[in-house]
């Protein structure tokens, strides 16, 4: 996660369920996604709460 934050300008967070393809939860400016994500699942992931 730290490397993605450091080297990218745009990023996306995908979430998949068992047996189902992933869906885009959130995408956009990397800095915004790491500091002020719009979706609580993105917040949890970038802060190490799951994944």
PQR file of N, CA, C, O and H, with PARSE charges and radii, in Angstrom:
ATOM      1  N   UNK A   1       0.815  -1.182   0.000 -0.4000 1.5000
ATOM      2  CA  UNK A   1       0.000   0.000   0.000 -0.0000 2.0000
ATOM      3  C   UNK A   1       0.864   1.253   0.000  0.5500 1.7000
ATOM      4  O   UNK A   1       0.557   2.224  -0.692 -0.5500 1.4000
ATOM      5  N   UNK A   2       1.928   1.234   0.764 -0.4000 1.5000
ATOM      6  CA  UNK A   2       2.775   2.427   0.819 -0.0000 2.0000
ATOM      7  C   UNK A   2       3.400   2.717  -0.538  0.5500 1.7000
ATOM      8  O   UNK A   2       3.505   3.876  -0.939 -0.5500 1.4000
ATOM      9  H   UNK A   2       2.178   0.445   1.327  0.4000 1.0000
ATOM     10  N   UNK A   3       3.819   1.665  -1.253 -0.4000 1.5000
ATOM     11  CA  UNK A   3       4.415   1.870  -2.564 -0.0000 2.0000
ATOM     12  C   UNK A   3       3.375   2.391  -3.557  0.5500 1.7000
ATOM     13  O   UNK A   3       3.678   3.281  -4.350 -0.5500 1.4000
ATOM     14  H   UNK A   3       3.733   0.723  -0.928  0.4000 1.0000
ATOM     15  N   UNK A   4       2.166   1.855  -3.525 -0.4000 1.5000
ATOM     16  CA  UNK A   4       1.104   2.352  -4.405 -0.0000 2.0000
ATOM     17  C   UNK A   4       0.857   3.831  -4.137  0.5500 1.7000
ATOM     18  O   UNK A   4       0.675   4.616  -5.067 -0.5500 1.4000
ATOM     19  H   UNK A   4       1.920   1.131  -2.880  0.4000 1.0000
ATOM     20  N   UNK A   5       0.851   4.196  -2.888 -0.4000 1.5000
ATOM     21  CA  UNK A   5       0.637   5.596  -2.512 -0.0000 2.0000
ATOM     22  C   UNK A   5       1.773   6.472  -3.036  0.5500 1.7000
ATOM     23  O   UNK A   5       1.549   7.588  -3.504 -0.5500 1.4000
ATOM     24  H   UNK A   5       0.998   3.557  -2.133  0.4000 1.0000
ATOM     25  N   UNK A   6       2.979   5.953  -2.950 -0.4000 1.5000
ATOM     26  CA  UNK A   6       4.161   6.720  -3.309 -0.0000 2.0000
ATOM     27  C   UNK A   6       4.332   6.893  -4.823  0.5500 1.7000
ATOM     28  O   UNK A   6       4.788   7.946  -5.269 -0.5500 1.4000
ATOM     29  H   UNK A   6       3.160   5.046  -2.570  0.4000 1.0000
ATOM     30  N   UNK A   7       3.974   5.879  -5.620 -0.4000 1.5000
ATOM     31  CA  UNK A   7       4.338   5.912  -7.039 -0.0000 2.0000
ATOM     32  C   UNK A   7       3.189   6.199  -8.003  0.5500 1.7000
ATOM     33  O   UNK A   7       3.436   6.352  -9.199 -0.5500 1.4000
ATOM     34  H   UNK A   7       3.603   5.024  -5.258  0.4000 1.0000
ATOM     35  N   UNK A   8       1.959   6.276  -7.538 -0.4000 1.5000
ATOM     36  CA  UNK A   8       0.856   6.463  -8.479 -0.0000 2.0000
ATOM     37  C   UNK A   8       0.168   7.812  -8.306  0.5500 1.7000
ATOM     38  O   UNK A   8       0.179   8.410  -7.230 -0.5500 1.4000
ATOM     39  H   UNK A   8       1.758   6.151  -6.567  0.4000 1.0000
ATOM     40  N   UNK A   9      -0.424   8.264  -9.395 -0.4000 1.5000
ATOM     41  CA  UNK A   9      -1.210   9.490  -9.351 -0.0000 2.0000
ATOM     42  C   UNK A   9      -2.709   9.183  -9.326  0.5500 1.7000
ATOM     43  O   UNK A   9      -3.499   9.951  -8.778 -0.5500 1.4000
ATOM     44  H   UNK A   9      -0.433   7.779 -10.269  0.4000 1.0000
ATOM     45  N   UNK A  10      -3.085   8.068  -9.917 -0.4000 1.5000
ATOM     46  CA  UNK A  10      -4.474   7.601  -9.947 -0.0000 2.0000
ATOM     47  C   UNK A  10      -4.492   6.159  -9.469  0.5500 1.7000
ATOM     48  O   UNK A  10      -3.547   5.411  -9.720 -0.5500 1.4000
ATOM     49  H   UNK A  10      -2.443   7.443 -10.362  0.4000 1.0000
ATOM     50  N   UNK A  11      -5.543   5.765  -8.791 -0.4000 1.5000
ATOM     51  CA  UNK A  11      -5.652   4.376  -8.356 -0.0000 2.0000
ATOM     52  C   UNK A  11      -7.121   3.984  -8.238  0.5500 1.7000
ATOM     53  O   UNK A  11      -8.020   4.823  -8.306 -0.5500 1.4000
ATOM     54  H   UNK A  11      -6.311   6.372  -8.587  0.4000 1.0000
ATOM     55  N   UNK A  12      -7.332   2.692  -8.060 -0.4000 1.5000
ATOM     56  CA  UNK A  12      -8.685   2.163  -7.906 -0.0000 2.0000
ATOM     57  C   UNK A  12      -8.661   1.085  -6.846  0.5500 1.7000
ATOM     58  O   UNK A  12      -7.665   0.377  -6.695 -0.5500 1.4000
ATOM     59  H   UNK A  12      -6.601   2.011  -8.004  0.4000 1.0000
ATOM     60  N   UNK A  13      -9.743   0.957  -6.118 -0.4000 1.5000
ATOM     61  CA  UNK A  13      -9.903  -0.088  -5.108 -0.0000 2.0000
ATOM     62  C   UNK A  13     -11.015  -1.011  -5.586  0.5500 1.7000
ATOM     63  O   UNK A  13     -12.157  -0.589  -5.771 -0.5500 1.4000
ATOM     64  H   UNK A  13     -10.552   1.532  -6.240  0.4000 1.0000
ATOM     65  N   UNK A  14     -10.660  -2.283  -5.784 -0.4000 1.5000
ATOM     66  CA  UNK A  14     -11.603  -3.311  -6.220 -0.0000 2.0000
ATOM     67  C   UNK A  14     -11.918  -4.206  -5.038  0.5500 1.7000
ATOM     68  O   UNK A  14     -11.066  -4.432  -4.178 -0.5500 1.4000
ATOM     69  H   UNK A  14      -9.733  -2.625  -5.635  0.4000 1.0000
ATOM     70  N   UNK A  15     -13.126  -4.712  -4.992 -0.4000 1.5000
ATOM     71  CA  UNK A  15     -13.522  -5.624  -3.935 -0.0000 2.0000
ATOM     72  C   UNK A  15     -14.265  -6.797  -4.568  0.5500 1.7000
ATOM     73  O   UNK A  15     -15.199  -6.598  -5.345 -0.5500 1.4000
ATOM     74  H   UNK A  15     -13.818  -4.529  -5.691  0.4000 1.0000
ATOM     75  N   UNK A  16     -13.850  -8.018  -4.237 -0.4000 1.5000
ATOM     76  CA  UNK A  16     -14.475  -9.219  -4.787 -0.0000 2.0000
ATOM     77  C   UNK A  16     -15.031 -10.067  -3.653  0.5500 1.7000
ATOM     78  O   UNK A  16     -14.526 -10.047  -2.530 -0.5500 1.4000
ATOM     79  H   UNK A  16     -13.091  -8.180  -3.606  0.4000 1.0000
ATOM     80  N   UNK A  17     -16.077 -10.805  -3.972 -0.4000 1.5000
ATOM     81  CA  UNK A  17     -16.655 -11.773  -3.035 -0.0000 2.0000
ATOM     82  C   UNK A  17     -16.308 -13.165  -3.538  0.5500 1.7000
ATOM     83  O   UNK A  17     -15.923 -13.330  -4.695 -0.5500 1.4000
ATOM     84  H   UNK A  17     -16.487 -10.821  -4.884  0.4000 1.0000
ATOM     85  N   UNK A  18     -16.439 -14.149  -2.691 -0.4000 1.5000
ATOM     86  CA  UNK A  18     -16.166 -15.519  -3.105 -0.0000 2.0000
ATOM     87  C   UNK A  18     -17.021 -15.885  -4.314  0.5500 1.7000
ATOM     88  O   UNK A  18     -18.246 -15.777  -4.277 -0.5500 1.4000
ATOM     89  H   UNK A  18     -16.752 -14.015  -1.751  0.4000 1.0000
ATOM     90  N   UNK A  19     -16.360 -16.318  -5.381 -0.4000 1.5000
ATOM     91  CA  UNK A  19     -17.057 -16.749  -6.572 -0.0000 2.0000
ATOM     92  C   UNK A  19     -17.617 -15.640  -7.436  0.5500 1.7000
ATOM     93  O   UNK A  19     -18.279 -15.914  -8.437 -0.5500 1.4000
ATOM     94  H   UNK A  19     -15.365 -16.406  -5.410  0.4000 1.0000
ATOM     95  N   UNK A  20     -17.368 -14.396  -7.074 -0.4000 1.5000
ATOM     96  CA  UNK A  20     -17.878 -13.270  -7.856 -0.0000 2.0000
ATOM     97  C   UNK A  20     -16.717 -12.382  -8.281  0.5500 1.7000
ATOM     98  O   UNK A  20     -15.768 -12.190  -7.520 -0.5500 1.4000
ATOM     99  H   UNK A  20     -16.831 -14.173  -6.261  0.4000 1.0000
ATOM    100  N   UNK A  21     -16.790 -11.838  -9.497 -0.4000 1.5000
ATOM    101  CA  UNK A  21     -15.707 -10.944  -9.931 -0.0000 2.0000
ATOM    102  C   UNK A  21     -15.686  -9.660  -9.112  0.5500 1.7000
ATOM    103  O   UNK A  21     -16.688  -9.266  -8.516 -0.5500 1.4000
ATOM    104  H   UNK A  21     -17.561 -11.993 -10.115  0.4000 1.0000
ATOM    105  N   UNK A  22     -14.538  -9.027  -9.097 -0.4000 1.5000
ATOM    106  CA  UNK A  22     -14.395  -7.778  -8.351 -0.0000 2.0000
ATOM    107  C   UNK A  22     -15.147  -6.628  -8.988  0.5500 1.7000
ATOM    108  O   UNK A  22     -15.353  -6.591 -10.201 -0.5500 1.4000
ATOM    109  H   UNK A  22     -13.723  -9.347  -9.581  0.4000 1.0000
ATOM    110  N   UNK A  23     -15.548  -5.702  -8.157 -0.4000 1.5000
ATOM    111  CA  UNK A  23     -16.201  -4.480  -8.615 -0.0000 2.0000
ATOM    112  C   UNK A  23     -15.381  -3.297  -8.111  0.5500 1.7000
ATOM    113  O   UNK A  23     -14.736  -3.378  -7.066 -0.5500 1.4000
ATOM    114  H   UNK A  23     -15.381  -5.732  -7.172  0.4000 1.0000
ATOM    115  N   UNK A  24     -15.413  -2.214  -8.852 -0.4000 1.5000
ATOM    116  CA  UNK A  24     -14.693  -1.011  -8.426 -0.0000 2.0000
ATOM    117  C   UNK A  24     -15.497  -0.335  -7.320  0.5500 1.7000
ATOM    118  O   UNK A  24     -16.649   0.051  -7.519 -0.5500 1.4000
ATOM    119  H   UNK A  24     -15.937  -2.148  -9.701  0.4000 1.0000
ATOM    120  N   UNK A  25     -14.881  -0.201  -6.171 -0.4000 1.5000
ATOM    121  CA  UNK A  25     -15.511   0.474  -5.043 -0.0000 2.0000
ATOM    122  C   UNK A  25     -15.285   1.973  -5.152  0.5500 1.7000
ATOM    123  O   UNK A  25     -16.185   2.778  -4.912 -0.5500 1.4000
ATOM    124  H   UNK A  25     -13.946  -0.515  -6.009  0.4000 1.0000
ATOM    125  N   UNK A  26     -14.056   2.325  -5.523 -0.4000 1.5000
ATOM    126  CA  UNK A  26     -13.694   3.751  -5.599 -0.0000 2.0000
ATOM    127  C   UNK A  26     -12.485   3.896  -6.508  0.5500 1.7000
ATOM    128  O   UNK A  26     -11.632   3.010  -6.552 -0.5500 1.4000
ATOM    129  H   UNK A  26     -13.325   1.671  -5.718  0.4000 1.0000
ATOM    130  N   UNK A  27     -12.403   4.989  -7.224 -0.4000 1.5000
ATOM    131  CA  UNK A  27     -11.243   5.272  -8.063 -0.0000 2.0000
ATOM    132  C   UNK A  27     -11.051   6.778  -8.137  0.5500 1.7000
ATOM    133  O   UNK A  27     -11.981   7.559  -7.935 -0.5500 1.4000
ATOM    134  H   UNK A  27     -13.096   5.709  -7.189  0.4000 1.0000
ATOM    135  N   UNK A  28      -9.820   7.158  -8.432 -0.4000 1.5000
ATOM    136  CA  UNK A  28      -9.548   8.578  -8.564 -0.0000 2.0000
ATOM    137  C   UNK A  28      -8.141   8.934  -8.154  0.5500 1.7000
ATOM    138  O   UNK A  28      -7.233   8.105  -8.216 -0.5500 1.4000
ATOM    139  H   UNK A  28      -9.064   6.523  -8.596  0.4000 1.0000
ATOM    140  N   UNK A  29      -7.969  10.159  -7.740 -0.4000 1.5000
ATOM    141  CA  UNK A  29      -6.685  10.691  -7.312 -0.0000 2.0000
ATOM    142  C   UNK A  29      -6.158   9.896  -6.117  0.5500 1.7000
ATOM    143  O   UNK A  29      -6.848   9.735  -5.110 -0.5500 1.4000
ATOM    144  H   UNK A  29      -8.707  10.832  -7.690  0.4000 1.0000
ATOM    145  N   UNK A  30      -4.934   9.405  -6.244 -0.4000 1.5000
ATOM    146  CA  UNK A  30      -4.350   8.562  -5.195 -0.0000 2.0000
ATOM    147  C   UNK A  30      -4.308   9.265  -3.846  0.5500 1.7000
ATOM    148  O   UNK A  30      -4.709   8.692  -2.832 -0.5500 1.4000
ATOM    149  H   UNK A  30      -4.374   9.536  -7.062  0.4000 1.0000
ATOM    150  N   UNK A  31      -3.833  10.483  -3.831 -0.4000 1.5000
ATOM    151  CA  UNK A  31      -3.710  11.203  -2.552 -0.0000 2.0000
ATOM    152  C   UNK A  31      -5.058  11.321  -1.863  0.5500 1.7000
ATOM    153  O   UNK A  31      -5.152  11.133  -0.650 -0.5500 1.4000
ATOM    154  H   UNK A  31      -3.507  10.948  -4.654  0.4000 1.0000
ATOM    155  N   UNK A  32      -6.093  11.627  -2.615 -0.4000 1.5000
ATOM    156  CA  UNK A  32      -7.438  11.738  -2.030 -0.0000 2.0000
ATOM    157  C   UNK A  32      -7.925  10.406  -1.488  0.5500 1.7000
ATOM    158  O   UNK A  32      -8.537  10.347  -0.421 -0.5500 1.4000
ATOM    159  H   UNK A  32      -6.017  11.779  -3.600  0.4000 1.0000
ATOM    160  N   UNK A  33      -7.651   9.330  -2.229 -0.4000 1.5000
ATOM    161  CA  UNK A  33      -8.113   8.018  -1.764 -0.0000 2.0000
ATOM    162  C   UNK A  33      -7.418   7.585  -0.480  0.5500 1.7000
ATOM    163  O   UNK A  33      -8.010   6.889   0.345 -0.5500 1.4000
ATOM    164  H   UNK A  33      -7.154   9.378  -3.095  0.4000 1.0000
ATOM    165  N   UNK A  34      -6.172   7.992  -0.313 -0.4000 1.5000
ATOM    166  CA  UNK A  34      -5.453   7.618   0.902 -0.0000 2.0000
ATOM    167  C   UNK A  34      -5.734   8.546   2.076  0.5500 1.7000
ATOM    168  O   UNK A  34      -5.622   8.130   3.229 -0.5500 1.4000
ATOM    169  H   UNK A  34      -5.692   8.557  -0.984  0.4000 1.0000
ATOM    170  N   UNK A  35      -6.095   9.792   1.801 -0.4000 1.5000
ATOM    171  CA  UNK A  35      -6.305  10.731   2.900 -0.0000 2.0000
ATOM    172  C   UNK A  35      -7.771  11.003   3.196  0.5500 1.7000
ATOM    173  O   UNK A  35      -8.130  11.237   4.350 -0.5500 1.4000
ATOM    174  H   UNK A  35      -6.185  10.130   0.865  0.4000 1.0000
ATOM    175  N   UNK A  36      -8.623  10.976   2.180 -0.4000 1.5000
ATOM    176  CA  UNK A  36     -10.051  11.263   2.359 -0.0000 2.0000
ATOM    177  C   UNK A  36     -10.903  10.367   1.463  0.5500 1.7000
ATOM    178  O   UNK A  36     -11.621  10.870   0.599 -0.5500 1.4000
ATOM    179  H   UNK A  36      -8.331  10.786   1.242  0.4000 1.0000
ATOM    180  N   UNK A  37     -10.835   9.038   1.656 -0.4000 1.5000
ATOM    181  CA  UNK A  37     -11.636   8.164   0.800 -0.0000 2.0000
ATOM    182  C   UNK A  37     -13.128   8.416   1.005  0.5500 1.7000
ATOM    183  O   UNK A  37     -13.570   8.759   2.101 -0.5500 1.4000
ATOM    184  H   UNK A  37     -10.252   8.630   2.358  0.4000 1.0000
ATOM    185  N   UNK A  38     -13.891   8.240  -0.068 -0.4000 1.5000
ATOM    186  CA  UNK A  38     -15.328   8.484  -0.017 -0.0000 2.0000
ATOM    187  C   UNK A  38     -16.105   7.292   0.534  0.5500 1.7000
ATOM    188  O   UNK A  38     -17.180   7.462   1.108 -0.5500 1.4000
ATOM    189  H   UNK A  38     -13.532   7.962  -0.959  0.4000 1.0000
ATOM    190  N   UNK A  39     -15.566   6.092   0.362 -0.4000 1.5000
ATOM    191  CA  UNK A  39     -16.250   4.871   0.789 -0.0000 2.0000
ATOM    192  C   UNK A  39     -15.582   4.328   2.061  0.5500 1.7000
ATOM    193  O   UNK A  39     -14.355   4.250   2.117 -0.5500 1.4000
ATOM    194  H   UNK A  39     -14.692   5.954  -0.104  0.4000 1.0000
ATOM    195  N   UNK A  40     -16.361   3.955   3.075 -0.4000 1.5000
ATOM    196  CA  UNK A  40     -15.762   3.449   4.313 -0.0000 2.0000
ATOM    197  C   UNK A  40     -14.953   2.167   4.105  0.5500 1.7000
ATOM    198  O   UNK A  40     -14.032   1.894   4.874 -0.5500 1.4000
ATOM    199  H   UNK A  40     -17.358   4.018   3.029  0.4000 1.0000
ATOM    200  N   UNK A  41     -15.278   1.382   3.086 -0.4000 1.5000
ATOM    201  CA  UNK A  41     -14.497   0.165   2.812 -0.0000 2.0000
ATOM    202  C   UNK A  41     -13.104   0.528   2.313  0.5500 1.7000
ATOM    203  O   UNK A  41     -12.133  -0.155   2.639 -0.5500 1.4000
ATOM    204  H   UNK A  41     -16.027   1.604   2.461  0.4000 1.0000
ATOM    205  N   UNK A  42     -12.997   1.585   1.534 -0.4000 1.5000
ATOM    206  CA  UNK A  42     -11.685   2.056   1.086 -0.0000 2.0000
ATOM    207  C   UNK A  42     -10.886   2.549   2.277  0.5500 1.7000
ATOM    208  O   UNK A  42      -9.702   2.237   2.404 -0.5500 1.4000
ATOM    209  H   UNK A  42     -13.786   2.140   1.269  0.4000 1.0000
ATOM    210  N   UNK A  43     -11.518   3.309   3.146 -0.4000 1.5000
ATOM    211  CA  UNK A  43     -10.852   3.803   4.358 -0.0000 2.0000
ATOM    212  C   UNK A  43     -10.294   2.640   5.174  0.5500 1.7000
ATOM    213  O   UNK A  43      -9.138   2.671   5.598 -0.5500 1.4000
ATOM    214  H   UNK A  43     -12.480   3.563   3.043  0.4000 1.0000
ATOM    215  N   UNK A  44     -11.115   1.620   5.391 -0.4000 1.5000
ATOM    216  CA  UNK A  44     -10.674   0.460   6.163 -0.0000 2.0000
ATOM    217  C   UNK A  44      -9.485  -0.232   5.503  0.5500 1.7000
ATOM    218  O   UNK A  44      -8.538  -0.626   6.184 -0.5500 1.4000
ATOM    219  H   UNK A  44     -12.053   1.595   5.047  0.4000 1.0000
ATOM    220  N   UNK A  45      -9.532  -0.381   4.179 -0.4000 1.5000
ATOM    221  CA  UNK A  45      -8.452  -1.081   3.485 -0.0000 2.0000
ATOM    222  C   UNK A  45      -7.141  -0.300   3.533  0.5500 1.7000
ATOM    223  O   UNK A  45      -6.103  -0.863   3.880 -0.5500 1.4000
ATOM    224  H   UNK A  45     -10.301  -0.061   3.626  0.4000 1.0000
ATOM    225  N   UNK A  46      -7.172   0.972   3.196 -0.4000 1.5000
ATOM    226  CA  UNK A  46      -5.923   1.737   3.170 -0.0000 2.0000
ATOM    227  C   UNK A  46      -5.353   1.941   4.572  0.5500 1.7000
ATOM    228  O   UNK A  46      -4.173   2.259   4.720 -0.5500 1.4000
ATOM    229  H   UNK A  46      -8.015   1.430   2.914  0.4000 1.0000
ATOM    230  N   UNK A  47      -6.171   1.762   5.586 -0.4000 1.5000
ATOM    231  CA  UNK A  47      -5.686   1.879   6.966 -0.0000 2.0000
ATOM    232  C   UNK A  47      -5.421   0.534   7.612  0.5500 1.7000
ATOM    233  O   UNK A  47      -5.232   0.452   8.826 -0.5500 1.4000
ATOM    234  H   UNK A  47      -7.130   1.504   5.465  0.4000 1.0000
ATOM    235  N   UNK A  48      -5.404  -0.539   6.799 -0.4000 1.5000
ATOM    236  CA  UNK A  48      -5.020  -1.860   7.285 -0.0000 2.0000
ATOM    237  C   UNK A  48      -6.044  -2.564   8.138  0.5500 1.7000
ATOM    238  O   UNK A  48      -5.686  -3.462   8.901 -0.5500 1.4000
ATOM    239  H   UNK A  48      -5.558  -0.473   5.813  0.4000 1.0000
ATOM    240  N   UNK A  49      -7.296  -2.197   8.040 -0.4000 1.5000
ATOM    241  CA  UNK A  49      -8.327  -2.826   8.864 -0.0000 2.0000
ATOM    242  C   UNK A  49      -8.856  -4.111   8.274  0.5500 1.7000
ATOM    243  O   UNK A  49      -9.498  -4.892   8.976 -0.5500 1.4000
ATOM    244  H   UNK A  49      -7.587  -1.468   7.420  0.4000 1.0000
ATOM    245  N   UNK A  50      -8.601  -4.350   6.988 -0.4000 1.5000
ATOM    246  CA  UNK A  50      -8.852  -5.647   6.373 -0.0000 2.0000
ATOM    247  C   UNK A  50      -8.056  -5.735   5.092  0.5500 1.7000
ATOM    248  O   UNK A  50      -7.595  -4.725   4.561 -0.5500 1.4000
ATOM    249  H   UNK A  50      -8.080  -3.715   6.417  0.4000 1.0000
ATOM    250  N   UNK A  51      -7.894  -6.982   4.588 -0.4000 1.5000
ATOM    251  CA  UNK A  51      -7.190  -7.181   3.315 -0.0000 2.0000
ATOM    252  C   UNK A  51      -5.846  -7.753   3.423  0.5500 1.7000
ATOM    253  O   UNK A  51      -5.179  -7.956   2.409 -0.5500 1.4000
ATOM    254  H   UNK A  51      -8.268  -7.802   5.019  0.4000 1.0000
TER
END
